[in-house]
């Protein structure tokens, strides 16, 4: 094997684990372990943005659930036939 190939094969895991170690030490919010993570280190803006994202997801899920419930009610009232089809499919 050529030395370039061996250097490339050795560089990939070295760079991967270097990035992993950097994340562990310098970005505790994204770290895989909780060794360096302190609850008081979370900034208010980070917590607020995560809370906002969760509320948006909840709103979307509840909207989809309401749509499914209305569609379910319509299917029950039409004996299982969907009357909103754009045309005959068969």
Biopython code that builds the backbone (N, CA, C, O; Angstrom):
import numpy as np
from Bio.PDB.StructureBuilder import StructureBuilder

atoms = [
    (1, "UNK", "N", (0.837, -1.193, 0.000)),
    (1, "UNK", "CA", (0.000, 0.000, 0.000)),
    (1, "UNK", "C", (0.874, 1.244, 0.000)),
    (1, "UNK", "O", (1.999, 1.249, 0.500)),
    (2, "UNK", "N", (0.329, 2.268, -0.563)),
    (2, "UNK", "CA", (1.119, 3.501, -0.618)),
    (2, "UNK", "C", (1.045, 4.238, 0.716)),
    (2, "UNK", "O", (0.121, 4.046, 1.506)),
    (3, "UNK", "N", (2.021, 5.067, 0.934)),
    (3, "UNK", "CA", (2.060, 5.810, 2.194)),
    (3, "UNK", "C", (0.938, 6.848, 2.254)),
    (3, "UNK", "O", (0.462, 7.185, 3.338)),
    (4, "UNK", "N", (0.516, 7.357, 1.091)),
    (4, "UNK", "CA", (-0.593, 8.325, 1.088)),
    (4, "UNK", "C", (-1.880, 7.666, 1.587)),
    (4, "UNK", "O", (-2.642, 8.253, 2.355)),
    (5, "UNK", "N", (-2.097, 6.447, 1.138)),
    (5, "UNK", "CA", (-3.290, 5.718, 1.564)),
    (5, "UNK", "C", (-3.259, 5.473, 3.072)),
    (5, "UNK", "O", (-4.269, 5.646, 3.755)),
    (6, "UNK", "N", (-2.115, 5.075, 3.579)),
    (6, "UNK", "CA", (-1.995, 4.821, 5.010)),
    (6, "UNK", "C", (-2.175, 6.097, 5.823)),
    (6, "UNK", "O", (-2.788, 6.075, 6.890)),
    (7, "UNK", "N", (-1.641, 7.210, 5.320)),
    (7, "UNK", "CA", (-1.808, 8.485, 6.029)),
    (7, "UNK", "C", (-3.279, 8.895, 6.045)),
    (7, "UNK", "O", (-3.786, 9.390, 7.051)),
    (8, "UNK", "N", (-3.952, 8.683, 4.923)),
    (8, "UNK", "CA", (-5.376, 9.024, 4.856)),
    (8, "UNK", "C", (-6.182, 8.155, 5.823)),
    (8, "UNK", "O", (-7.061, 8.650, 6.527)),
    (9, "UNK", "N", (-5.881, 6.882, 5.851)),
    (9, "UNK", "CA", (-6.611, 5.981, 6.739)),
    (9, "UNK", "C", (-6.342, 6.304, 8.212)),
    (9, "UNK", "O", (-7.203, 6.077, 9.063)),
    (10, "UNK", "N", (-5.176, 6.823, 8.508)),
    (10, "UNK", "CA", (-4.868, 7.190, 9.895)),
    (10, "UNK", "C", (-5.440, 8.554, 10.246)),
    (10, "UNK", "O", (-5.758, 8.805, 11.408)),
    (11, "UNK", "N", (-5.578, 9.446, 9.259)),
    (11, "UNK", "CA", (-6.037, 10.808, 9.535)),
    (11, "UNK", "C", (-7.528, 10.848, 9.857)),
    (11, "UNK", "O", (-7.968, 11.685, 10.646)),
    (12, "UNK", "N", (-8.301, 9.961, 9.260)),
    (12, "UNK", "CA", (-9.754, 10.005, 9.462)),
    (12, "UNK", "C", (-10.123, 9.767, 10.928)),
    (12, "UNK", "O", (-10.838, 10.592, 11.496)),
    (13, "UNK", "N", (-9.674, 8.685, 11.569)),
    (13, "UNK", "CA", (-10.047, 8.526, 12.985)),
    (13, "UNK", "C", (-9.424, 9.570, 13.898)),
    (13, "UNK", "O", (-10.024, 9.958, 14.901)),
    (14, "UNK", "N", (-8.221, 10.028, 13.559)),
    (14, "UNK", "CA", (-7.584, 11.055, 14.392)),
    (14, "UNK", "C", (-8.418, 12.328, 14.367)),
    (14, "UNK", "O", (-8.674, 12.916, 15.417)),
    (15, "UNK", "N", (-8.846, 12.763, 13.180)),
    (15, "UNK", "CA", (-9.659, 13.983, 13.073)),
    (15, "UNK", "C", (-11.019, 13.791, 13.742)),
    (15, "UNK", "O", (-11.539, 14.710, 14.375)),
    (16, "UNK", "N", (-11.591, 12.599, 13.601)),
    (16, "UNK", "CA", (-12.886, 12.337, 14.213)),
    (16, "UNK", "C", (-12.803, 12.465, 15.734)),
    (16, "UNK", "O", (-13.624, 13.142, 16.353)),
    (17, "UNK", "N", (-11.820, 11.819, 16.320)),
    (17, "UNK", "CA", (-11.720, 11.854, 17.776)),
    (17, "UNK", "C", (-11.244, 13.205, 18.287)),
    (17, "UNK", "O", (-11.556, 13.584, 19.416)),
    (18, "UNK", "N", (-10.494, 13.936, 17.469)),
    (18, "UNK", "CA", (-10.110, 15.290, 17.871)),
    (18, "UNK", "C", (-11.350, 16.183, 17.930)),
    (18, "UNK", "O", (-11.498, 16.977, 18.858)),
    (19, "UNK", "N", (-12.228, 16.057, 16.956)),
    (19, "UNK", "CA", (-13.474, 16.822, 16.973)),
    (19, "UNK", "C", (-14.361, 16.439, 18.141)),
    (19, "UNK", "O", (-15.002, 17.293, 18.754)),
    (20, "UNK", "N", (-14.395, 15.150, 18.444)),
    (20, "UNK", "CA", (-15.173, 14.671, 19.585)),
    (20, "UNK", "C", (-14.649, 15.273, 20.888)),
    (20, "UNK", "O", (-15.427, 15.741, 21.720)),
    (21, "UNK", "N", (-13.332, 15.258, 21.059)),
    (21, "UNK", "CA", (-12.735, 15.815, 22.277)),
    (21, "UNK", "C", (-12.969, 17.317, 22.354)),
    (21, "UNK", "O", (-13.223, 17.846, 23.437)),
    (22, "UNK", "N", (-12.888, 18.014, 21.221)),
    (22, "UNK", "CA", (-13.129, 19.457, 21.207)),
    (22, "UNK", "C", (-14.563, 19.753, 21.647)),
    (22, "UNK", "O", (-14.794, 20.653, 22.455)),
    (23, "UNK", "N", (-15.528, 18.990, 21.111)),
    (23, "UNK", "CA", (-16.929, 19.194, 21.504)),
    (23, "UNK", "C", (-17.121, 18.946, 22.984)),
    (23, "UNK", "O", (-17.840, 19.688, 23.653)),
    (24, "UNK", "N", (-16.490, 17.919, 23.493)),
    (24, "UNK", "CA", (-16.648, 17.598, 24.911)),
    (24, "UNK", "C", (-16.159, 18.737, 25.800)),
    (24, "UNK", "O", (-16.784, 19.048, 26.814)),
    (25, "UNK", "N", (-15.060, 19.348, 25.428)),
    (25, "UNK", "CA", (-14.456, 20.358, 26.298)),
    (25, "UNK", "C", (-15.010, 21.763, 26.062)),
    (25, "UNK", "O", (-15.158, 22.530, 27.013)),
    (26, "UNK", "N", (-15.320, 22.115, 24.806)),
    (26, "UNK", "CA", (-15.629, 23.510, 24.484)),
    (26, "UNK", "C", (-17.095, 23.782, 24.189)),
    (26, "UNK", "O", (-17.493, 24.945, 24.127)),
    (27, "UNK", "N", (-17.897, 22.772, 24.009)),
    (27, "UNK", "CA", (-19.319, 22.994, 23.748)),
    (27, "UNK", "C", (-20.131, 22.005, 24.581)),
    (27, "UNK", "O", (-20.636, 21.019, 24.046)),
    (28, "UNK", "N", (-20.260, 22.256, 25.877)),
    (28, "UNK", "CA", (-20.907, 21.265, 26.746)),
    (28, "UNK", "C", (-22.371, 21.010, 26.412)),
    (28, "UNK", "O", (-22.901, 19.956, 26.760)),
    (29, "UNK", "N", (-23.046, 21.965, 25.734)),
    (29, "UNK", "CA", (-24.445, 21.724, 25.384)),
    (29, "UNK", "C", (-24.580, 20.632, 24.331)),
    (29, "UNK", "O", (-25.588, 19.926, 24.286)),
    (30, "UNK", "N", (-23.552, 20.491, 23.475)),
    (30, "UNK", "CA", (-23.594, 19.486, 22.421)),
    (30, "UNK", "C", (-22.786, 18.244, 22.774)),
    (30, "UNK", "O", (-22.670, 17.335, 21.952)),
    (31, "UNK", "N", (-22.234, 18.186, 23.958)),
    (31, "UNK", "CA", (-21.370, 17.076, 24.344)),
    (31, "UNK", "C", (-22.177, 15.792, 24.501)),
    (31, "UNK", "O", (-23.354, 15.818, 24.863)),
    (32, "UNK", "N", (-21.526, 14.679, 24.223)),
    (32, "UNK", "CA", (-22.194, 13.380, 24.349)),
    (32, "UNK", "C", (-22.343, 12.980, 25.809)),
    (32, "UNK", "O", (-23.341, 12.364, 26.183)),
    (33, "UNK", "N", (-21.382, 13.315, 26.618)),
    (33, "UNK", "CA", (-21.459, 12.973, 28.038)),
    (33, "UNK", "C", (-21.917, 14.193, 28.832)),
    (33, "UNK", "O", (-21.960, 15.308, 28.313)),
    (34, "UNK", "N", (-22.255, 13.965, 30.080)),
    (34, "UNK", "CA", (-22.729, 15.067, 30.921)),
    (34, "UNK", "C", (-21.698, 15.445, 31.972)),
    (34, "UNK", "O", (-22.036, 16.074, 32.975)),
    (35, "UNK", "N", (-20.439, 15.066, 31.750)),
    (35, "UNK", "CA", (-19.405, 15.337, 32.755)),
    (35, "UNK", "C", (-19.233, 16.837, 32.971)),
    (35, "UNK", "O", (-19.185, 17.302, 34.110)),
    (36, "UNK", "N", (-19.140, 17.590, 31.881)),
    (36, "UNK", "CA", (-18.857, 19.021, 31.979)),
    (36, "UNK", "C", (-20.117, 19.867, 31.900)),
    (36, "UNK", "O", (-20.028, 21.092, 31.817)),
    (37, "UNK", "N", (-21.285, 19.241, 31.923)),
    (37, "UNK", "CA", (-22.519, 19.991, 31.729)),
    (37, "UNK", "C", (-23.092, 20.401, 33.080)),
    (37, "UNK", "O", (-23.397, 19.548, 33.914)),
    (38, "UNK", "N", (-23.235, 21.673, 33.293)),
    (38, "UNK", "CA", (-23.840, 22.199, 34.510)),
    (38, "UNK", "C", (-25.170, 22.841, 34.142)),
    (38, "UNK", "O", (-25.228, 23.607, 33.180)),
    (39, "UNK", "N", (-26.238, 22.553, 34.874)),
    (39, "UNK", "CA", (-27.530, 23.161, 34.530)),
    (39, "UNK", "C", (-27.489, 24.682, 34.567)),
    (39, "UNK", "O", (-28.187, 25.335, 33.791)),
    (40, "UNK", "N", (-26.686, 25.254, 35.452)),
    (40, "UNK", "CA", (-26.645, 26.716, 35.512)),
    (40, "UNK", "C", (-25.859, 27.320, 34.357)),
    (40, "UNK", "O", (-25.864, 28.538, 34.177)),
    (41, "UNK", "N", (-25.177, 26.477, 33.566)),
    (41, "UNK", "CA", (-24.420, 27.013, 32.438)),
    (41, "UNK", "C", (-25.297, 27.240, 31.215)),
    (41, "UNK", "O", (-24.866, 27.889, 30.262)),
    (42, "UNK", "N", (-26.521, 26.717, 31.226)),
    (42, "UNK", "CA", (-27.413, 26.957, 30.103)),
    (42, "UNK", "C", (-27.816, 28.423, 30.088)),
    (42, "UNK", "O", (-28.223, 28.974, 31.111)),
    (43, "UNK", "N", (-27.702, 29.039, 28.949)),
    (43, "UNK", "CA", (-28.103, 30.438, 28.860)),
    (43, "UNK", "C", (-29.621, 30.518, 28.726)),
    (43, "UNK", "O", (-30.270, 29.576, 28.271)),
    (44, "UNK", "N", (-30.169, 31.649, 29.126)),
    (44, "UNK", "CA", (-31.618, 31.829, 29.033)),
    (44, "UNK", "C", (-32.084, 31.800, 27.588)),
    (44, "UNK", "O", (-33.152, 31.267, 27.288)),
    (45, "UNK", "N", (-31.282, 32.373, 26.685)),
    (45, "UNK", "CA", (-31.698, 32.394, 25.283)),
    (45, "UNK", "C", (-31.725, 30.984, 24.705)),
    (45, "UNK", "O", (-32.595, 30.664, 23.895)),
    (46, "UNK", "N", (-30.777, 30.136, 25.114)),
    (46, "UNK", "CA", (-30.774, 28.753, 24.636)),
    (46, "UNK", "C", (-32.010, 28.016, 25.133)),
    (46, "UNK", "O", (-32.667, 27.311, 24.367)),
    (47, "UNK", "N", (-32.325, 28.179, 26.407)),
    (47, "UNK", "CA", (-33.510, 27.518, 26.958)),
    (47, "UNK", "C", (-34.783, 28.036, 26.308)),
    (47, "UNK", "O", (-35.697, 27.263, 26.020)),
    (48, "UNK", "N", (-34.846, 29.352, 26.076)),
    (48, "UNK", "CA", (-36.040, 29.922, 25.451)),
    (48, "UNK", "C", (-36.194, 29.438, 24.014)),
    (48, "UNK", "O", (-37.309, 29.166, 23.568)),
    (49, "UNK", "N", (-35.082, 29.329, 23.284)),
    (49, "UNK", "CA", (-35.181, 28.861, 21.901)),
    (49, "UNK", "C", (-35.601, 27.394, 21.861)),
    (49, "UNK", "O", (-36.375, 26.998, 20.991)),
    (50, "UNK", "N", (-35.102, 26.592, 22.786)),
    (50, "UNK", "CA", (-35.522, 25.187, 22.831)),
    (50, "UNK", "C", (-36.988, 25.071, 23.227)),
    (50, "UNK", "O", (-37.714, 24.244, 22.676)),
    (51, "UNK", "N", (-37.427, 25.885, 24.169)),
    (51, "UNK", "CA", (-38.827, 25.873, 24.575)),
    (51, "UNK", "C", (-39.724, 26.305, 23.421)),
    (51, "UNK", "O", (-40.788, 25.723, 23.209)),
    (52, "UNK", "N", (-39.299, 27.327, 22.675)),
    (52, "UNK", "CA", (-40.077, 27.795, 21.530)),
    (52, "UNK", "C", (-40.168, 26.708, 20.459)),
    (52, "UNK", "O", (-41.228, 26.508, 19.864)),
    (53, "UNK", "N", (-39.066, 26.011, 20.214)),
    (53, "UNK", "CA", (-39.079, 24.927, 19.226)),
    (53, "UNK", "C", (-40.025, 23.811, 19.659)),
    (53, "UNK", "O", (-40.754, 23.258, 18.835)),
    (54, "UNK", "N", (-40.015, 23.481, 20.944)),
    (54, "UNK", "CA", (-40.926, 22.447, 21.441)),
    (54, "UNK", "C", (-42.383, 22.887, 21.332)),
    (54, "UNK", "O", (-43.250, 22.080, 20.994)),
    (55, "UNK", "N", (-42.656, 24.153, 21.613)),
    (55, "UNK", "CA", (-44.028, 24.644, 21.503)),
    (55, "UNK", "C", (-44.494, 24.652, 20.053)),
    (55, "UNK", "O", (-45.653, 24.345, 19.773)),
    (56, "UNK", "N", (-43.596, 25.003, 19.124)),
    (56, "UNK", "CA", (-43.954, 24.961, 17.704)),
    (56, "UNK", "C", (-44.270, 23.537, 17.262)),
    (56, "UNK", "O", (-45.240, 23.305, 16.542)),
    (57, "UNK", "N", (-43.437, 22.576, 17.701)),
    (57, "UNK", "CA", (-43.702, 21.180, 17.331)),
    (57, "UNK", "C", (-45.022, 20.715, 17.914)),
    (57, "UNK", "O", (-45.784, 20.011, 17.252)),
    (58, "UNK", "N", (-45.299, 21.107, 19.157)),
    (58, "UNK", "CA", (-46.555, 20.707, 19.792)),
    (58, "UNK", "C", (-47.739, 21.283, 19.024)),
    (58, "UNK", "O", (-48.739, 20.599, 18.811)),
    (59, "UNK", "N", (-47.622, 22.546, 18.609)),
    (59, "UNK", "CA", (-48.702, 23.188, 17.865)),
    (59, "UNK", "C", (-48.948, 22.461, 16.536)),
    (59, "UNK", "O", (-50.096, 22.245, 16.148)),
    (60, "UNK", "N", (-47.868, 22.086, 15.843)),
    (60, "UNK", "CA", (-48.014, 21.383, 14.569)),
    (60, "UNK", "C", (-48.661, 20.018, 14.766)),
    (60, "UNK", "O", (-49.533, 19.620, 13.993)),
    (61, "UNK", "N", (-48.233, 19.304, 15.801)),
    (61, "UNK", "CA", (-48.786, 17.974, 16.054)),
    (61, "UNK", "C", (-50.262, 18.068, 16.413)),
    (61, "UNK", "O", (-51.063, 17.258, 15.946)),
    (62, "UNK", "N", (-50.633, 19.047, 17.236)),
    (62, "UNK", "CA", (-52.044, 19.197, 17.600)),
    (62, "UNK", "C", (-52.887, 19.577, 16.388)),
    (62, "UNK", "O", (-54.031, 19.137, 16.270)),
    (63, "UNK", "N", (-52.335, 20.394, 15.482)),
    (63, "UNK", "CA", (-53.055, 20.762, 14.261)),
    (63, "UNK", "C", (-53.272, 19.528, 13.386)),
    (63, "UNK", "O", (-54.365, 19.322, 12.858)),
    (64, "UNK", "N", (-52.223, 18.703, 13.232)),
    (64, "UNK", "CA", (-52.358, 17.488, 12.430)),
    (64, "UNK", "C", (-53.351, 16.522, 13.068)),
    (64, "UNK", "O", (-54.116, 15.857, 12.370)),
    (65, "UNK", "N", (-53.334, 16.447, 14.391)),
    (65, "UNK", "CA", (-54.278, 15.575, 15.086)),
    (65, "UNK", "C", (-55.713, 16.038, 14.861)),
    (65, "UNK", "O", (-56.607, 15.217, 14.655)),
    (66, "UNK", "N", (-55.936, 17.348, 14.902)),
    (66, "UNK", "CA", (-57.280, 17.871, 14.654)),
    (66, "UNK", "C", (-57.724, 17.559, 13.227)),
    (66, "UNK", "O", (-58.883, 17.214, 12.997)),
    (67, "UNK", "N", (-56.799, 17.682, 12.264)),
    (67, "UNK", "CA", (-57.147, 17.347, 10.881)),
    (67, "UNK", "C", (-57.511, 15.868, 10.752)),
    (67, "UNK", "O", (-58.477, 15.513, 10.078)),
    (68, "UNK", "N", (-56.730, 15.018, 11.402)),
    (68, "UNK", "CA", (-57.016, 13.583, 11.331)),
    (68, "UNK", "C", (-58.350, 13.248, 11.987)),
    (68, "UNK", "O", (-59.098, 12.410, 11.483)),
    (69, "UNK", "N", (-58.650, 13.893, 13.101)),
    (69, "UNK", "CA", (-59.926, 13.634, 13.771)),
    (69, "UNK", "C", (-61.100, 14.082, 12.903)),
    (69, "UNK", "O", (-62.113, 13.387, 12.829)),
    (70, "UNK", "N", (-60.971, 15.240, 12.244)),
    (70, "UNK", "CA", (-62.069, 15.691, 11.385)),
    (70, "UNK", "C", (-62.228, 14.756, 10.189)),
    (70, "UNK", "O", (-63.346, 14.463, 9.765)),
    (71, "UNK", "N", (-61.099, 14.290, 9.649)),
    (71, "UNK", "CA", (-61.174, 13.362, 8.523)),
    (71, "UNK", "C", (-61.787, 12.033, 8.968)),
    (71, "UNK", "O", (-62.552, 11.415, 8.227)),
    (72, "UNK", "N", (-61.447, 11.603, 10.170)),
    (72, "UNK", "CA", (-62.008, 10.357, 10.705)),
    (72, "UNK", "C", (-63.518, 10.476, 10.867)),
    (72, "UNK", "O", (-64.267, 9.558, 10.532)),
    (73, "UNK", "N", (-63.953, 11.631, 11.390)),
    (73, "UNK", "CA", (-65.387, 11.840, 11.527)),
    (73, "UNK", "C", (-66.095, 11.849, 10.186)),
    (73, "UNK", "O", (-67.201, 11.324, 10.060)),
    (74, "UNK", "N", (-65.459, 12.445, 9.178)),
    (74, "UNK", "CA", (-66.059, 12.483, 7.848)),
    (74, "UNK", "C", (-66.139, 11.077, 7.251)),
    (74, "UNK", "O", (-67.127, 10.726, 6.607)),
    (75, "UNK", "N", (-65.094, 10.275, 7.471)),
    (75, "UNK", "CA", (-65.126, 8.907, 6.951)),
    (75, "UNK", "C", (-66.207, 8.081, 7.638)),
    (75, "UNK", "O", (-66.826, 7.228, 7.002)),
    (76, "UNK", "N", (-66.445, 8.322, 8.927)),
    (76, "UNK", "CA", (-67.508, 7.593, 9.627)),
    (76, "UNK", "C", (-68.877, 7.982, 9.080)),
    (76, "UNK", "O", (-69.769, 7.140, 8.974)),
    (77, "UNK", "N", (-69.045, 9.268, 8.730)),
    (77, "UNK", "CA", (-70.349, 9.724, 8.256)),
    (77, "UNK", "C", (-70.602, 9.336, 6.801)),
    (77, "UNK", "O", (-71.746, 9.378, 6.351)),
    (78, "UNK", "N", (-69.562, 8.958, 6.056)),
    (78, "UNK", "CA", (-69.765, 8.585, 4.649)),
    (78, "UNK", "C", (-69.506, 7.101, 4.421)),
    (78, "UNK", "O", (-69.209, 6.690, 3.299)),
    (79, "UNK", "N", (-69.615, 6.297, 5.467)),
    (79, "UNK", "CA", (-69.422, 4.843, 5.385)),
    (79, "UNK", "C", (-68.053, 4.474, 4.829)),
    (79, "UNK", "O", (-67.930, 3.513, 4.068)),
    (80, "UNK", "N", (-67.039, 5.219, 5.196)),
    (80, "UNK", "CA", (-65.685, 4.863, 4.805)),
    (80, "UNK", "C", (-65.252, 5.354, 3.446)),
    (80, "UNK", "O", (-64.121, 5.094, 3.036)),
    (81, "UNK", "N", (-66.118, 6.059, 2.729)),
    (81, "UNK", "CA", (-65.733, 6.576, 1.417)),
    (81, "UNK", "C", (-65.280, 8.020, 1.563)),
    (81, "UNK", "O", (-65.947, 8.830, 2.207)),
    (82, "UNK", "N", (-64.156, 8.329, 0.968)),
    (82, "UNK", "CA", (-63.655, 9.701, 1.013)),
    (82, "UNK", "C", (-64.282, 10.462, -0.141)),
    (82, "UNK", "O", (-64.044, 10.141, -1.305)),
    (83, "UNK", "N", (-65.083, 11.471, 0.178)),
    (83, "UNK", "CA", (-65.806, 12.193, -0.868)),
    (83, "UNK", "C", (-65.023, 13.376, -1.410)),
    (83, "UNK", "O", (-65.502, 14.059, -2.315)),
    (84, "UNK", "N", (-63.816, 13.644, -0.874)),
    (84, "UNK", "CA", (-63.036, 14.784, -1.348)),
    (84, "UNK", "C", (-61.998, 14.402, -2.391)),
    (84, "UNK", "O", (-61.077, 15.174, -2.654)),
    (85, "UNK", "N", (-62.130, 13.239, -2.980)),
    (85, "UNK", "CA", (-61.160, 12.850, -3.999)),
    (85, "UNK", "C", (-61.343, 13.731, -5.228)),
    (85, "UNK", "O", (-62.476, 14.073, -5.569)),
    (86, "UNK", "N", (-60.258, 14.109, -5.904)),
    (86, "UNK", "CA", (-60.376, 15.030, -7.031)),
    (86, "UNK", "C", (-61.068, 14.413, -8.234)),
    (86, "UNK", "O", (-61.569, 15.144, -9.088)),
    (87, "UNK", "N", (-61.108, 13.129, -8.324)),
    (87, "UNK", "CA", (-61.772, 12.454, -9.431)),
    (87, "UNK", "C", (-61.744, 10.969, -9.173)),
    (87, "UNK", "O", (-61.236, 10.510, -8.150)),
    (88, "UNK", "N", (-62.287, 10.230, -10.098)),
    (88, "UNK", "CA", (-62.267, 8.778, -9.898)),
    (88, "UNK", "C", (-60.862, 8.262, -10.108)),
    (88, "UNK", "O", (-60.199, 8.623, -11.081)),
    (89, "UNK", "N", (-60.410, 7.428, -9.209)),
    (89, "UNK", "CA", (-59.062, 6.888, -9.303)),
    (89, "UNK", "C", (-59.042, 5.514, -9.962)),
    (89, "UNK", "O", (-57.970, 4.936, -10.140)),
    (90, "UNK", "N", (-60.211, 4.980, -10.329)),
    (90, "UNK", "CA", (-60.243, 3.667, -10.977)),
    (90, "UNK", "C", (-61.223, 3.684, -12.127)),
    (90, "UNK", "O", (-61.399, 2.671, -12.804)),
]
sb = StructureBuilder()
sb.init_structure("model")
sb.init_model(0)
sb.init_chain("A")
sb.init_seg("    ")
for serial, (resi, resn, name, xyz) in enumerate(atoms, 1):
    if name == "N":
        sb.init_residue(resn, " ", resi, " ")
    sb.init_atom(name, np.array(xyz, "f"), 0.0, 1.0, " ", f" {name:<3s}", serial, name[0])
structure = sb.get_structure()
